[in-house]
Amino acid sequence: MSPAMRGKFLQSALAALAATAVLVAGSATSAQKAPAPKAAAQKKEPSPYLADRLRTDGFLQGGAQYRAQHAQAQWENLAQEDGAVCREALKAAGIKFTSLADRKAPDTKGCGIPHGVMVSQGPTGIRYSPPLVVDCSLAATLPKVEAILQEEAERHLGGPISRVGNLGTYSCRSVRGWAQRISQHALGNAMDFSSFQPKRGRAVTVMRDYVRGGEAPEKPEERFLRAIYQRLWSESGLTRVLGPDWDAAHRDHLHLDRGRRGWRFP
């Protein structure tokens, strides 16, 4: 091949390589500019915090949705129990009660008792006035509750308790002062004990005999109430025990419930 022809061949080859490089560069640039495929949007669970619901959904809608969410969680806490098995356990413990019809779901307000019972007398012979209208799972705590009451009554009052007065059990309502949170009373999951009558002597009442704050109780009735309050908190299997030290709404009774643990509130 002559030098002239060799020069033309090299020029043609270089031109072809240059064109190929341009095409490759263009393809790379297009690939970089092409938008990445969007990931499928994940469904976001509603926040269990009231502040978040009010901020995202507004006061009325957020508050209503939060109340419904809270009520459903509390209902499921009770409904998961086996009502028939629970009632057999009450009978075995010596609790006198009448069974109420089971409910598969709460009413439109979120109220109702999944596995209801009406308790007239507990396992140690304590009579309840009026009878306790509660969920069976709450009634199942009565053996431990009454054991504490009777031990402290023997220690401080000189004899056993024969009757416990209460201010109510089932009531379809929200927590007092907190409309966005359903009360445990609305599910038959709370008891409000107001008085304790020994077999001998006068009745002990929370309103008259409970000593608030850090003051040391002096009278036997005062020591009895302080002792059962502390022990019911720690030994009975209850979630909450609220009394006069909690707020003014509990100045005349001890509130006992088994509300769901771990539910988040701001």
C-alpha positions in Angstrom: 0.0 0.0 0.0 1.4 3.4 -1.0 2.0 6.0 1.7 -0.9 8.1 0.2 -3.4 5.3 0.4 -2.2 4.3 3.9 -2.8 7.9 5.1 -6.4 7.9 3.7 -7.1 4.6 5.4 -5.9 5.9 8.8 -8.0 9.0 8.4 -11.1 6.9 7.7 -10.5 4.7 10.8 -10.0 7.6 13.1 -13.2 9.3 11.8 -15.1 6.1 12.5 -13.7 5.8 16.1 -14.6 9.4 16.8 -18.2 8.9 15.6 -18.5 5.8 17.8 -17.2 7.8 20.9 -19.8 10.5 20.3 -22.6 7.9 20.2 -21.4 6.2 23.4 -21.1 9.5 25.2 -24.6 10.5 24.1 -26.0 7.2 25.3 -24.4 7.6 28.8 -25.7 11.2 29.1 -29.2 10.0 28.3 -29.0 7.2 30.8 -27.9 9.7 33.5 -30.8 12.0 32.8 -33.4 9.3 32.7 -35.5 9.5 35.9 -35.2 6.5 38.3 -38.4 4.5 38.6 -40.5 5.6 41.6 -40.7 3.2 44.6 -44.2 2.0 45.4 -45.7 4.3 48.1 -46.0 2.6 51.4 -49.2 3.0 53.4 -48.4 5.1 56.5 -50.0 3.9 59.7 -51.9 6.6 61.6 -49.9 8.0 64.5 -50.9 6.8 68.0 -50.0 10.2 69.4 -52.8 12.7 69.9 -50.5 15.7 69.1 -49.6 14.2 65.7 -53.3 13.5 64.8 -54.4 17.0 65.7 -51.5 18.5 63.7 -52.1 16.4 60.5 -55.9 16.0 60.6 -57.2 19.1 62.5 -58.7 19.3 65.9 -62.2 17.8 65.2 -61.2 15.1 62.8 -57.9 14.2 64.4 -59.5 14.1 67.9 -62.3 11.8 66.7 -60.0 9.5 64.8 -57.7 9.3 67.8 -60.5 8.4 70.2 -61.7 5.7 67.8 -58.2 4.3 67.5 -57.7 4.3 71.2 -61.1 2.7 71.9 -60.4 -0.1 69.4 -57.1 -0.9 71.0 -58.7 -1.1 74.5 -61.5 -3.2 73.2 -59.1 -5.7 71.6 -57.3 -5.9 74.9 -60.4 -7.5 76.5 -62.0 -9.2 73.5 -59.0 -11.5 73.0 -59.8 -13.3 76.2 -61.9 -16.5 76.1 -65.1 -15.6 78.0 -66.1 -19.2 78.7 -62.8 -20.1 80.2 -62.7 -17.0 82.2 -66.2 -17.6 83.7 -65.2 -21.1 84.7 -62.2 -19.7 86.5 -64.5 -17.3 88.4 -66.7 -20.2 89.5 -63.7 -22.2 90.6 -62.5 -19.2 92.7 -65.9 -19.1 94.5 -67.0 -15.8 93.0 -70.8 -15.4 92.8 -71.9 -13.7 89.5 -74.4 -13.6 86.7 -73.2 -13.9 83.2 -74.0 -11.2 80.7 -74.3 -11.7 76.9 -71.0 -11.5 75.1 -70.5 -8.8 72.6 -68.5 -9.3 69.3 -68.0 -5.6 68.8 -68.5 -2.3 70.7 -71.4 0.0 69.9 -71.1 3.1 67.7 -69.7 5.1 70.6 -67.0 2.5 71.3 -68.7 1.2 74.4 -69.6 -2.3 75.6 -68.4 -5.2 77.6 -66.8 -8.1 75.6 -67.4 -10.8 78.2 -69.6 -9.2 80.9 -70.4 -10.5 84.4 -72.4 -9.0 87.3 -70.5 -9.9 90.5 -72.5 -9.8 93.8 -70.0 -11.5 96.1 -66.3 -12.1 95.9 -64.2 -15.2 96.8 -63.6 -14.2 100.5 -67.3 -13.4 101.1 -67.1 -9.6 100.4 -70.5 -8.3 99.1 -70.4 -5.6 96.5 -72.9 -2.8 96.8 -74.1 -2.2 94.1 -73.0 -5.4 92.2 -69.9 -5.0 89.9 -70.9 -4.9 86.2 -67.5 -5.6 84.7 -65.6 -7.6 82.1 -64.8 -11.1 83.2 -61.0 -10.5 83.0 -61.3 -7.7 85.6 -63.4 -9.9 87.8 -60.7 -12.4 87.6 -58.4 -10.1 89.6 -60.8 -10.2 92.6 -59.0 -13.1 94.4 -55.8 -11.1 94.6 -57.6 -7.8 95.3 -59.7 -9.3 98.2 -56.7 -11.1 99.6 -55.0 -7.7 100.0 -58.1 -6.1 101.5 -58.6 -8.9 104.0 -54.9 -9.1 105.1 -54.7 -5.3 105.7 -58.2 -5.3 107.4 -57.0 -7.9 109.9 -53.8 -6.0 110.5 -55.3 -2.5 110.9 -59.1 -2.9 111.6 -59.1 -6.1 113.7 -61.3 -8.2 111.4 -62.3 -8.9 107.8 -64.1 -6.8 105.4 -67.7 -7.9 104.7 -68.9 -5.3 102.2 -67.3 -2.9 99.7 -69.3 0.1 98.4 -68.5 1.4 94.9 -69.5 4.4 92.9 -69.9 2.6 89.7 -68.4 0.2 87.2 -69.8 0.2 83.6 -70.5 3.6 82.2 -70.4 4.7 78.5 -68.2 7.8 78.6 -64.9 9.4 78.0 -62.2 10.0 80.6 -63.4 13.0 82.7 -61.7 16.1 81.2 -60.3 14.2 78.2 -62.9 13.7 75.5 -60.4 12.1 73.1 -59.8 9.1 75.4 -62.5 6.5 76.2 -62.9 5.6 79.8 -62.1 2.1 81.0 -65.6 2.3 82.6 -67.0 2.3 79.0 -65.7 -1.2 78.6 -66.5 -2.6 82.0 -62.8 -2.6 82.8 -62.8 -0.4 85.9 -64.1 -0.3 89.5 -64.4 2.7 91.8 -64.3 1.5 95.5 -65.5 4.1 97.9 -66.1 2.4 101.2 -65.0 -0.7 103.1 -67.2 -2.1 105.9 -65.6 -4.4 108.4 -67.7 -7.1 110.2 -67.2 -5.1 113.3 -66.9 -1.3 113.6 -67.6 1.6 111.4 -67.1 1.7 107.6 -63.9 3.1 106.3 -64.5 5.7 103.5 -62.0 7.1 101.1 -63.5 10.6 101.3 -63.2 10.8 105.1 -60.3 8.6 106.0 -57.7 8.8 103.2 -54.7 10.9 104.2 -53.3 12.7 101.2 -49.8 13.5 100.3 -46.7 12.7 102.3 -48.4 12.8 105.7 -48.1 9.7 107.8 -51.4 8.1 108.6 -52.1 7.9 112.3 -55.6 6.3 112.7 -56.2 2.6 111.9 -58.6 3.5 109.1 -56.0 5.8 107.5 -53.3 3.1 107.7 -55.6 0.6 106.1 -56.3 2.8 103.1 -52.7 3.7 102.6 -51.7 0.1 102.8 -54.2 -1.3 100.3 -53.5 1.6 97.9 -49.8 0.8 97.8 -50.3 -3.0 97.6 -53.0 -2.9 95.0 -50.6 -0.9 92.8 -47.9 -3.5 93.1 -49.4 -6.9 93.8 -53.0 -7.1 92.3 -52.3 -7.5 88.6 -54.1 -4.2 87.9 -52.8 -1.6 85.5 -53.9 1.5 87.4 -54.9 2.3 91.0 -55.9 6.0 91.3 -56.9 7.8 94.5 -57.1 11.2 96.2 -53.4 11.7 95.6 -54.0 11.5 91.8 -56.5 14.4 91.4 -59.7 15.9 92.8 -61.9 13.6 90.6 -60.7 10.7 92.7 -61.0 12.3 96.1 -63.8 9.9 97.2 -62.8 6.6 95.8 -60.0 4.3 94.6 -60.2 3.7 90.8 -59.0 0.2 89.8 -58.6 -0.9 86.1 -56.8 -3.2 83.7 -56.4 -0.9 80.7 -54.0 -1.9 78.0 -50.4 -1.4 78.9 -48.0 0.4 76.6 -50.6 2.5 74.8 -48.8 5.7 73.8 -49.9 9.1 74.8 -48.0 12.5 74.6 
